[in-house]
Amino acid sequence: MAAKKKTSGTKKKTGKALVIVESPAKAKTIGKFLGDEYEVLASIGHVRDLPSSRSELTDKQRENKHSGLGVDLDDDFRPMYVVPPGKRDQIRALKAALKNAPALWLATDEDREGESISWHLLEVLKPTVPVHRLVFHEITRTAIDAAMAEPREIDGSMVRAQESRRILDRLFGYEVSPVLWRKIRPKLSAGRVQSVALRLLVEREMERIAFEASEWWDLDALFATTGADAAPFGAILRTLDGQRTASSGDFDRTTGKLAKENVTVLDEAGARALAERLEGKTAKVLEVEEKDFKERPAPPFTTSTLQQEAGRKLRHSARRAMGLAQQLYENGLITYMRTDSTALSSEAVSAARSVIGSKYGDAYLPKAPRTYKVNVKNAQEAHEAIRPAGSSFTSIQDVRKAQGADAAKLYELIWKRTVASQMTNARGKRMIVRVGVEDAVFRASGKTIEFAGFRRAYVEGSDDPSAELADQEKILPVLAAGQEVAVRQLEAKGHTTQPPARYTEASIVKALDARGIGRPSTWASIIQVLLDREYAFRKSGRTLVPSYTAFAVVRMLRQSFGRLLEYDFTASMEDDLDAIARGELDRIEYLRRFYNGNGHAGLHQLVEESLDTIDPRKVCSFPLGEAGGKTIELRVGKYGLFVSDGEQNASIPEDTIPDELTMETALEMIEAAARGPQALGDCPDTGKPVYAKSGRFGPYVQLGDPEEGSKEKPKMVSLLEGMSLETIDLATALRLLELPRDLGEHPEDEEKQHVFAHLGRYGPYVKWGSESRSIPPEQPLLDIDLAGALVLLKQPRRRRGQAAPKPALKELGEHPETGAPLKIMDGRWGPYVTDGKVNASLPKSIAPDELTVGEAVEMLVRRAERMAAKKGTGRRAPAKKKAAKKKAAKKKAPARKKKAGRPSAKRTPAAKKKRPAAKRGGTKGRGGRKRR
């Protein structure tokens, strides 16, 4: 597989040397450095792959009995590579450019995927000129010149490792997926890593279902020093009558029950009685404890930590983060973005130290550069950490001008993290104060930063909503043991244990990375597959919720393919692939063990046994409880979800959240289904009957009955949020059936296009040509008129999941001193509390629904003090930039492109075994929602 320098006896070629990279953007950047002697073209990704269907194979290949699999199992797992139809024109263009080229330079990425692309190019182009492999981890003139000066040959071991991964994934997916089709539902898929990631989501949801909430109460106190300079500070009850009172850490994380002994658990009555008893009593400082602390900066970004931090701070999905990182890399702004190394080159360290010295001063510059341990088993892929490219980092402002705001925000994270990783430690003091009131002892904690160190540049985020971020500072007044303080307020506060948090994209990448599952190049695609296959869906824009179909898939895979779904086994497979990449493990022998077994059942035997042993009814049934002597259960059917009591079935939406489906809800659905369609009356215009019904996607109204022999279905529209089958009437149903509703002609449209009010998969919206805007909840869909729609259409377009402005998250009540209303608002940087004059951000350790009036007052006082201190320095605030004029809305909406037809379903050898024919359903459901 090595790229050998080839020569021939033909006449010397005098054209431009050909350089091939993966993408046009990368080609454009490299072309700037190489000059006119080289022609830089893009392969546009992989040029060969395993066939997606037998039709892509040659007649000879189709004669092979394993052609449906695309891997010849009888010939040492030989892959049957094909050039996809969409890549043939590009291959012809590359061959034409190579025809007169004196040399071929393969400059694909330096990881296994890039090495594989170079090898496939070599196999397809069959060059007769010298071939060189260029390797670089950043696209800068210095890096390109260094790579040109020291080209190497293609690394066969890395190619074999990539090929092994591709074959493993094909074997697992093509052999196991047909089992899912037969036993659960058509068109499902299984994946070697995908299914293990899905197991993580399902097990977390099962923990949430099994979780039983417990309640405990405590007291929040607001104390204040006495005298003219009274300073308030908050504290929490910690002991009562010599015994510690319960806190969140005393309850089991998975069960929600009390896990520790000798702890006093207060109920509401006890907490309120205690507050009344201590009201007006004398409080005294019992102990003041002060400790110094140091904090080290986080290491530079790896792929995993970049995806996590982009999720936390920028609310980017893993896919979005990697797309922006790819853009930055291909434009020569950051180093290669798929890496699990935290190491920095001497060039990067020098650049970072130069920035620190000039921007922050020598006090922030350590005497010696910081080094970070490289936890990479495969030395061939131990690249640098993700950092700004070059020997002098491009400014954030320049990146914003060249690449746009989103790319600049990600670059800013990378820039700050890299610089901070080479800065000095932060130093400060932590203070613990214990205050006694009769037999109750309260605890107040404070934290002051004496020297910011790396904090001046960057502080790492956190996935844990109960953990206080490192950048939170809490200043306590100067206190001494024995000092009396005033009791300003005592508030009984109730708490409920919370189930384990669902995974976000950031936290599941962290979990996969910690278990050694997947690699930097695969995490984003794994998550995307789970979403695309509808095994999981996003809730509130961030958390990942597994569907009940995912529950059935994981249950079946664990029962029949248990070893293959174990976390340790999947991680060991990654280690084995690394060993193949290092040349330490034979690829063929490894694939044989995986497929045929060696001391244990291989994949092929497990598939054969599963076809006889799996009971679809048991796999797809989830008991909810007993009612009237009947077992109520949820079932995953071939055409959707439904709840059943054994006699009556009721369809439920596919996106039903597992831990929110209760027995009461299931019984209501079954009773509604037993009643059948509810006739509301007849439509006065058509004379057709109008029904209120419950279906797979929830309650809906229907106009008319299906006509015998007609393929046309009756019109159906989903009920809006807040509506129910019990309360819907004929008038409301008729208004729903008017959707989409014509609101009238847009007054600024030369084409005289109309504006419509629609109900879609993601809720109500207005549409004008290609422009659409969501209708906010406070603006009813059925009442919106043209004027209201025009106001919405003038607003900036929001990405899906981006929240519209919201009212107060919580109203705390009045300020105890000023009487001003205290509110918690949702701001750009997170929740904050305000009294109308001063705003103070909430620490991550405090949930908005848990903030007390005392804590709010304390936060506002500290914020006001900091604002006053800044004002006293005499520094002027920067002038506000003038708002840019908004561009006029496009008057002519572009014509919508015709969608391509859906690809035909694949058939594999395993799929041919008695696969039942699936009935075809309609293409659309109520409210325009597509059926799957």
Salt bridges, closest charged atoms under 4 A:
GLU22 OE1 - LYS26 NZ 2.92
ASP49 OD1 - ARG166 NE 2.94
ASP59 OD1 - ARG62 NH2 2.41
ASP72 OD2 - ARG78 NH2 3.33
ASP74 OD2 - LYS65 NZ 3.42
ASP74 OD2 - HIS66 NE2 3.15
ASP75 OD2 - ARG78 NE 2.87
ASP76 OD1 - ARG592 NH2 2.52
ASP89 OD1 - ARG92 NH2 2.23
ASP109 OD1 - LYS26 NZ 2.68
GLU110 OE1 - HIS383 ND1 3.45
GLU113 OE1 - HIS46 NE2 2.77
GLU115 OE1 - ARG133 NH2 2.88
GLU115 OE2 - ARG152 NH1 2.75
GLU138 OE1 - ARG387 NH2 3.43
GLU163 OE1 - ARG587 NH1 3.45
ASP169 OD1 - ARG192 NE 2.78
GLU203 OE2 - ARG199 NE 2.68
GLU203 OE2 - ARG558 NH1 3.15
GLU205 OE1 - ARG502 NE 2.87
GLU207 OE1 - ARG204 NE 3.45
GLU212 OE1 - LYS257 NZ 3.49
ASP218 OD1 - HIS495 NE2 3.07
ASP220 OD2 - LYS493 NZ 3.54
ASP250 OD2 - ARG244 NH1 2.92
ASP250 OD1 - LYS260 NZ 3.97
GLU268 OE2 - ARG272 NE 3.05
GLU287 OE1 - ARG434 NH1 3.25
GLU289 OE2 - LYS291 NZ 3.42
GLU289 OE1 - ARG434 NH1 3.87
ASP292 OD1 - LYS429 NZ 2.52
GLU295 OE2 - LYS447 NZ 3.30
GLU295 OE2 - ARG455 NH2 2.92
GLU309 OE1 - ARG312 NH1 2.51
GLU309 OE2 - LYS313 NZ 3.60
GLU347 OE1 - ARG387 NH2 3.49
GLU381 OE2 - ARG112 NE 2.59
GLU384 OE1 - HIS137 NE2 2.58
GLU384 OE2 - ARG387 NE 2.69
ASP406 OD2 - ARG320 NH2 2.52
ASP406 OD2 - ARG799 NH1 3.96
GLU412 OE2 - LYS416 NZ 2.94
GLU438 OE1 - ARG277 NH1 3.02
GLU438 OE2 - LYS281 NZ 3.76
ASP439 OD1 - ARG277 NH2 3.17
GLU460 OE2 - ARG417 NH2 3.50
ASP463 OD2 - ARG312 NH2 3.04
GLU505 OE2 - ARG538 NH2 2.53
GLU534 OE2 - ARG761 NH2 3.09
GLU534 OE2 - ARG932 NE 2.59
GLU566 OE1 - ARG199 NH1 3.79
GLU566 OE2 - ARG558 NH2 3.57
GLU574 OE1 - ARG165 NH2 2.85
GLU574 OE2 - ARG192 NH1 3.72
ASP575 OD1 - LYS377 NZ 3.23
ASP578 OD1 - ARG112 NH2 2.13
ASP578 OD2 - ARG519 NH2 2.59
GLU584 OE2 - ARG582 NE 3.11
GLU589 OE1 - ARG592 NH1 3.64
GLU608 OE2 - LYS913 NZ 2.51
GLU633 OE2 - ARG617 NH2 3.96
GLU633 OE2 - ARG635 NE 2.69
ASP645 OD2 - LYS630 NZ 3.82
GLU647 OE1 - LYS630 NZ 3.03
GLU654 OE1 - ARG185 NH1 3.39
GLU654 OE2 - ARG696 NE 3.61
ASP659 OD2 - ARG208 NE 3.01
ASP659 OD1 - ARG502 NH2 2.61
GLU660 OE2 - LYS539 NZ 2.72
GLU726 OE2 - ARG675 NH2 3.55
ASP742 OD2 - HIS754 ND1 2.96
GLU771 OE1 - ARG773 NH1 3.00
GLU771 OE1 - ARG797 NH2 3.14
ASP783 OD1 - ARG735 NH2 3.09
GLU817 OE2 - ARG488 NH1 3.02
GLU855 OE1 - LYS493 NZ 3.83
GLU858 OE2 - ARG862 NH1 3.23
